[in-house]
Amino acid sequence: MLRITIHNRAGEMTLQLEGRLVGPWVREAEGCWQRALADGSKPALRLDLTGVTMIDAAGKTLLAAAHAQGAEFIACGCLTRAIVAELTKTENSGSDCR
């Protein structure tokens, strides 16, 4: 199961993902992301992964595509931060945990 909550603020959109970014939920997250950006306003996009408990290969592919289009990530937990570091080619240091 994956819950997706969209937070819109002036010039910024955050997709808060909670649950498992795997299988059919990856397609749902991608569709939600595309629909959220369909109006053409091009806000800064953030993906909040602090509530994500599992990411499969398809989930990693989605995150890589989002990063390639300029998305930023909010990550918490060793594994999620390691996946984000791998995708963004950055050092896995610090914590964005709340």
N, C-alpha and C positions, 0 to 999 in steps of 0.2 A: 504494500500500500504506500502511496505517496500523496502527501497533502501539499498543495501549492497555493501560497498566499501572495498576492501582488500588492506591494506598497508603492504608491505613486506620490512623489513629492516634486516640487518645482525643479524640473530639469534632471530628475533622478528617478529611476525605477528599480526596485529590489524585488526579485522573485525569491521568496522564502520557501525552501524545500524542506520537508520533514518526512522521514521514512526512508524507503529503499529506492534508490535511483537505478533500477534494474528492469530488464525485459520491457513489457508493454508500458511501464511507467515512464520510461525514457521518451517514448513517442509522445506520451501525454505532456510531459514537461516541454518537449520541443514545440509541440503545437501551441501550448500556452505562451511560450516565449515569443513565437512568431505572431500570434494574435495580439499580444501585448504591444508589439512594435509595429503593427500593421498601419497605424495612423500616420507613420512617417515623421514623427516629431523628433526622433533620434535622441532620447534622453540617455544620460549615463546609466549603464546597466550594471547591476550587481546581482550576483547569485549568492544568497545566504545559505550555506551548506551546514550550518551549525547543528541542525536537527537531522542530518542525513546519517543513516546507520549502515548503509552498504552502497557501494558503487561498482557496477560490473563494467565489462569492456565497452558496451554500448553507451553507458553513462559517461565513461571517460571520453568517448568520441564526441558526445554532445558537449561536454565541458570544454574540450579542446576547440570545437567549432565556435562556441560562445566566446572563448578567450581570443580567438583569431578575429572576431568581430568587435573586440574591445571590451568585453565584459570583465569585471573585477569579481573576485571571490572573497567571501567571508567564510573562514573555515575554523573548526574547532576539533580537537582530538588529533592524536598522532597520525592515524591512517589517513584521515581526510586532508590534513595539512600536507602530508607526504604526497598524496595524489595531486593536490593543487601545485605543489612545488615542482613535481615532475612535468605537469602540463604547461606551467608558466616559465619553466627553466629558472626558477628562483630558489634561493636557499630556504629550507624548511626551518625557520627560526621564529621564536616568539609565539604568541597565541592571540587569536581574535576572540577567544571565549568570553562570554558575558558572565 
